[in-house]
Amino acid sequence: MSAWWTGSGGLWLRGVDASDRKRGRRQRRGLRTPAALGRLGTMYQWGGSCTNPHGPHLSERCDCSSLTRRAYGVARKEITRTTYTRLHDGRAVPENAILPGDLLFARGTADAPERTRRCVRHRQ
């Protein structure tokens, strides 16, 4: 079974388990969204570090990769910096196995996605 599927709007999506599925559900909670929610409403900046997303310097604002990396960092889980390298870091999982905290890749093509997203809640 392919780990790629076409999501709404024709976007290519791939679910990658970047967490550790051997952990219990309670331990996985740290990989959920609170760290990312504090960055809501900030300006997007491609290539930004997400180190000071509300600050005046563009280089410190968030892009999709730095936002997901910071959220994982709060949970003491290191992931690589870019969408392009992350695509190969975890293991692909089928759509019905995606859990909160897993990464989703979208836009572009299946071989070269342009965006990284985190699963917040999976709907069956």
C-alpha positions as a Python dict, from the first residue, in 0.01 Angstrom:
ca = {
    (1, 'M'): (0, 0, 0),
    (2, 'S'): (139, 336, -98),
    (3, 'A'): (200, 585, 178),
    (4, 'W'): (111, 868, -59),
    (5, 'W'): (-246, 973, -121),
    (6, 'T'): (-424, 1266, -275),
    (7, 'G'): (-586, 1490, -18),
    (8, 'S'): (-851, 1755, -65),
    (9, 'G'): (-783, 1997, -346),
    (10, 'G'): (-554, 1745, -519),
    (11, 'L'): (-265, 1802, -279),
    (12, 'W'): (-16, 1520, -247),
    (13, 'L'): (10, 1415, 114),
    (14, 'R'): (240, 1176, 291),
    (15, 'G'): (213, 1092, 657),
    (16, 'V'): (548, 1043, 829),
    (17, 'D'): (582, 912, 1180),
    (18, 'A'): (846, 1150, 1313),
    (19, 'S'): (765, 1066, 1671),
    (20, 'D'): (823, 731, 1835),
    (21, 'R'): (521, 503, 1808),
    (22, 'K'): (660, 283, 2083),
    (23, 'R'): (586, 560, 2331),
    (24, 'G'): (256, 558, 2511),
    (25, 'R'): (-19, 801, 2418),
    (26, 'R'): (52, 1007, 2731),
    (27, 'Q'): (416, 1057, 2625),
    (28, 'R'): (313, 1157, 2273),
    (29, 'R'): (107, 1449, 2405),
    (30, 'G'): (421, 1663, 2409),
    (31, 'L'): (426, 1643, 2030),
    (32, 'R'): (86, 1802, 1995),
    (33, 'T'): (9, 2164, 1922),
    (34, 'P'): (53, 2395, 2224),
    (35, 'A'): (403, 2502, 2119),
    (36, 'A'): (283, 2589, 1770),
    (37, 'L'): (-36, 2764, 1882),
    (38, 'G'): (164, 3047, 2040),
    (39, 'R'): (280, 3137, 1690),
    (40, 'L'): (-70, 3179, 1546),
    (41, 'G'): (-126, 3517, 1389),
    (42, 'T'): (240, 3579, 1315),
    (43, 'M'): (368, 3674, 971),
    (44, 'Y'): (499, 3391, 751),
    (45, 'Q'): (860, 3426, 638),
    (46, 'W'): (1010, 3167, 401),
    (47, 'G'): (1339, 3050, 551),
    (48, 'G'): (1262, 3207, 889),
    (49, 'S'): (1401, 3045, 1205),
    (50, 'C'): (1086, 3083, 1419),
    (51, 'T'): (1306, 3196, 1710),
    (52, 'N'): (1113, 3521, 1766),
    (53, 'P'): (797, 3500, 1553),
    (54, 'H'): (638, 3813, 1700),
    (55, 'G'): (958, 4017, 1668),
    (56, 'P'): (1060, 4280, 1413),
    (57, 'H'): (1326, 4075, 1229),
    (58, 'L'): (1198, 3882, 928),
    (59, 'S'): (1463, 3612, 965),
    (60, 'E'): (1326, 3523, 1311),
    (61, 'R'): (967, 3469, 1194),
    (62, 'C'): (828, 3125, 1106),
    (63, 'D'): (794, 2924, 792),
    (64, 'C'): (625, 2583, 784),
    (65, 'S'): (948, 2391, 847),
    (66, 'S'): (1077, 2605, 1132),
    (67, 'L'): (735, 2608, 1298),
    (68, 'T'): (714, 2229, 1303),
    (69, 'R'): (1077, 2201, 1412),
    (70, 'R'): (1022, 2438, 1707),
    (71, 'A'): (711, 2246, 1815),
    (72, 'Y'): (906, 1921, 1815),
    (73, 'G'): (1199, 2088, 1993),
    (74, 'V'): (973, 2186, 2283),
    (75, 'A'): (898, 1813, 2315),
    (76, 'R'): (1275, 1745, 2309),
    (77, 'K'): (1253, 1572, 1973),
    (78, 'E'): (1502, 1689, 1711),
    (79, 'I'): (1399, 1685, 1346),
    (80, 'T'): (1588, 1825, 1048),
    (81, 'R'): (1532, 2183, 936),
    (82, 'T'): (1374, 2158, 592),
    (83, 'T'): (1081, 1990, 423),
    (84, 'Y'): (1317, 1835, 169),
    (85, 'T'): (1532, 1656, 429),
    (86, 'R'): (1243, 1560, 657),
    (87, 'L'): (1070, 1369, 384),
    (88, 'H'): (1325, 1090, 431),
    (89, 'D'): (1378, 1113, 808),
    (90, 'G'): (1078, 920, 935),
    (91, 'R'): (895, 621, 804),
    (92, 'A'): (591, 655, 584),
    (93, 'V'): (258, 547, 728),
    (94, 'P'): (-75, 491, 553),
    (95, 'E'): (-345, 754, 590),
    (96, 'N'): (-545, 547, 839),
    (97, 'A'): (-241, 516, 1071),
    (98, 'I'): (-165, 888, 1107),
    (99, 'L'): (-164, 1011, 1467),
    (100, 'P'): (-143, 1360, 1619),
    (101, 'G'): (218, 1472, 1601),
    (102, 'D'): (294, 1299, 1270),
    (103, 'L'): (419, 1513, 983),
    (104, 'L'): (222, 1567, 663),
    (105, 'F'): (386, 1683, 343),
    (106, 'A'): (188, 1872, 81),
    (107, 'R'): (198, 2082, -236),
    (108, 'G'): (450, 2041, -512),
    (109, 'T'): (486, 1678, -615),
    (110, 'A'): (517, 1347, -435),
    (111, 'D'): (895, 1355, -492),
    (112, 'A'): (940, 1720, -402),
    (113, 'P'): (674, 1850, -161),
    (114, 'E'): (681, 2217, -70),
    (115, 'R'): (515, 2225, 273),
    (116, 'T'): (542, 2047, 607),
    (117, 'R'): (242, 2024, 836),
    (118, 'R'): (173, 1847, 1164),
    (119, 'C'): (-128, 1634, 1227),
    (120, 'V'): (-334, 1787, 1506),
    (121, 'R'): (-630, 1552, 1494),
    (122, 'H'): (-691, 1277, 1243),
    (123, 'R'): (-1043, 1240, 1111),
    (124, 'Q'): (-1144, 899, 983),
}
